[in-house]
Amino acid sequence: MKASLEKYKGIHPGLILEHELKKRGIPKNQFALAVDEHRQNIHAITKGRRKLPAELAFKIDKELGFAEGTMLLLQTYFEIEDYQRRHKAPFEAINQGKLRKGLFWDTDINRIDWVKNANAIIRRVYERGNDEEKSFIARHYGHNAVKKVLNSEGIDS
């Protein structure tokens, strides 16, 4: 696993765990018992809906025979990738022409926190942006997040 760790960088460790369990023919319920964890937590982790806690990562490593810290490293790589995606993508989109700088005329584009101000950004783009910009924002923040913001503001999507 250590040699192939590089190719898994940025992938949620739960997805890797699910693949490994399927490959070995281990049912999730049985694995949950082996690592002394609730099966619902294992299910949520393997679906990428929950973060992998450090203590559980070490238990998984031991149970599957991975080098100690493998799953924790995968979680860290995933978090780095996720952070970069959430913080850099809109700014890079402006530089690549996917979002017009004019949409954010009233603020310093370099100081926008693209996570903290997500609701305001979504509102702004859906009020003043074109179809391509709206599509980019929907892909970046997710269609459900966009719908939630727009519904709370009474804006048509």
C-alpha positions in Angstrom: 0.0 0.0 0.0 2.8 2.4 0.8 4.2 2.2 -2.7 0.9 3.0 -4.2 0.0 5.7 -1.7 0.9 8.4 -4.2 -1.9 7.4 -6.6 -4.5 7.7 -3.9 -3.6 11.3 -2.9 -6.7 13.4 -2.8 -9.2 10.5 -2.7 -11.4 10.2 0.4 -9.9 7.4 2.5 -13.4 5.9 3.0 -13.6 5.2 -0.7 -10.3 3.4 -0.6 -11.4 1.5 2.5 -14.6 0.4 0.7 -12.6 -0.8 -2.3 -10.2 -2.7 -0.1 -13.0 -4.4 1.8 -14.7 -5.4 -1.4 -11.4 -6.7 -2.8 -10.9 -8.8 0.4 -14.5 -9.9 0.5 -15.0 -8.5 4.0 -18.6 -7.3 4.8 -18.7 -3.8 6.3 -20.7 -5.1 9.3 -18.1 -7.7 10.1 -15.3 -5.1 9.7 -17.1 -2.6 12.0 -17.1 -5.2 14.7 -13.4 -6.0 14.1 -12.4 -2.4 14.6 -14.9 -1.8 17.4 -16.8 0.9 15.5 -20.5 1.4 14.8 -21.5 0.1 11.4 -23.3 3.3 10.6 -20.0 5.2 11.0 -18.1 2.7 8.8 -20.9 3.1 6.2 -20.8 6.9 6.3 -17.0 6.9 6.0 -16.9 4.4 3.1 -19.4 6.6 1.2 -17.2 9.7 1.8 -19.8 11.4 4.0 -17.7 11.4 7.1 -14.2 12.2 8.0 -11.9 9.4 9.2 -10.9 10.0 12.8 -7.3 9.4 13.7 -8.0 6.6 16.2 -10.1 4.7 13.8 -7.5 5.2 11.1 -4.9 3.4 13.2 -7.4 0.6 14.0 -8.1 0.2 10.2 -4.4 0.1 9.4 -3.8 -2.6 12.0 -6.8 -4.7 10.9 -5.9 -4.6 7.2 -2.2 -4.9 7.7 -1.3 -1.5 6.4 1.7 0.4 7.6 0.8 2.5 10.6 -0.5 5.9 9.6 -1.4 5.0 6.1 -5.1 5.8 6.4 -4.4 8.9 8.4 -2.1 10.1 5.7 -4.8 9.5 3.1 -7.2 11.5 5.2 -4.7 14.3 5.4 -4.0 14.3 1.7 -7.8 14.4 1.0 -8.2 17.3 3.4 -5.4 19.2 1.7 -6.9 18.6 -1.8 -10.3 19.6 -0.5 -9.0 22.8 1.0 -7.2 23.7 -2.1 -10.2 23.0 -4.3 -12.5 25.1 -2.1 -10.2 28.0 -1.7 -8.4 28.3 -5.0 -11.0 27.2 -7.6 -13.1 30.4 -7.8 -10.0 32.7 -7.8 -8.4 30.6 -10.5 -11.7 30.7 -12.4 -11.6 34.4 -12.4 -8.0 34.3 -13.8 -9.1 31.8 -16.5 -12.1 33.9 -17.4 -14.8 31.6 -16.0 -16.0 34.3 -13.6 -15.8 38.0 -14.5 -14.0 40.3 -12.1 -16.8 42.7 -12.5 -19.1 40.5 -10.5 -17.1 41.4 -7.4 -16.6 45.1 -8.2 -17.2 46.1 -4.6 -14.5 44.1 -2.9 -10.8 43.1 -3.3 -10.9 39.8 -5.1 -7.7 38.6 -3.4 -9.3 38.9 0.0 -12.5 37.0 -0.6 -12.8 33.9 1.6 -14.5 31.5 -1.0 -15.7 29.2 1.8 -16.8 31.6 4.5 -18.6 33.9 1.9 -20.0 31.1 -0.2 -23.6 32.2 0.3 -22.9 35.8 -0.8 -20.9 34.5 -3.8 -23.7 32.2 -4.9 -26.2 35.0 -4.5 -24.1 37.5 -6.4 -23.4 35.1 -9.3 -27.0 34.0 -9.6 -28.2 37.7 -9.5 -25.7 39.1 -11.9 -23.8 36.3 -13.6 -24.3 34.7 -17.0 -25.3 31.0 -17.6 -21.7 29.9 -17.8 -20.8 31.5 -14.5 -23.9 30.1 -12.8 -22.9 26.6 -14.1 -19.4 27.0 -12.7 -20.6 28.0 -9.3 -23.1 25.1 -9.2 -20.4 22.7 -10.0 -18.0 24.2 -7.5 -20.3 24.5 -4.5 -22.6 21.7 -5.4 -26.2 21.9 -6.7 -27.7 21.3 -3.3 -25.8 24.1 -1.7 -26.8 26.5 -4.5 -30.5 25.5 -4.3 -30.5 26.0 -0.5 -29.0 29.5 -0.8 -31.3 30.5 -3.6 -34.4 29.1 -1.9 -33.6 31.0 1.3 -33.2 34.2 -0.7 -36.1 33.7 -3.1 -33.8 33.9 -6.2 -34.7 31.9 -9.3 -32.1 29.3 -10.3 
